[in-house]
């Protein structure tokens, strides 16, 4: 192989090896084996730390100063309390929906000539004229609440909000920022202390 050919091959190899580094730098990403992966707007450390500069959910949300870090922790703390408040509201609403569904169910059973109370179901079961299919239909309608659009729609919206908060907390914890983690955990504990009794009381009544 001639010297000119060898130099051309070495040049191509050098360009090919430098291309991934150039692409990563152009995307705002700097790979560091010791310090983790850092972005142009923030950093991503793969170990627990208290240092600032982590991206919180969005590219521009990077608490770098002490004040912004405290503000982010307070926001996560309040969101954690909000999560427990939503859970308590859902438990109370479930109790209310159950009572409303029982009333609607009784009205539907009366309209169809089916038993609406437990004693009437027992009479239906002991009656020789009743069939097994009628009894099973009555029993099923008593145990499964009827579909009420506004009840189930509200239940879905509440669950959507809870799921969004839980995913947001998960992403915040994945930053390994101990300030974020402590704020979320303490906020969940305080929220349960403030609103947990409502959920437990509703579960007890149910």
C-alpha angles and dihedrals in degrees: 000000000000121000091247091054092049092051090050091052092049090048092053091048091051092049092048093050093048095047098080091049091051092049093049091048091048090054091054094254125130118188115213120176094204103037101037124238119326126196130207091254101030146353135257114210117185096212136061112281145155097214119119128238103078121142110244108204097306135052095245095045100090115141103210103157127061092248094052090047091053090048092051091050092049090050092051090047092054092045089054090053089048090054092057091045090054090049091052091048090051092052092050091046091049089057091049092046091050091056092046092047090051090055093048090046092052090050091051092047091050090049090053094044093247124135114274100189135053093248091053090050089052091050090049091052094049095044113104092213095058118094127221092245093056091049093050091049091052093045092049093049090051096051100041115061114231120252110264111182099214093044095050094038091054090046090054093048092050091049090048090055092047092049092049091052092047092051090048090052091048092053091048091051090049089066088071087224105150092203090060093044095049091046092053095044094046091045091052090050093049091046091051089049091053101039107015094094091063092056094045092047092050091048090050093052091047 
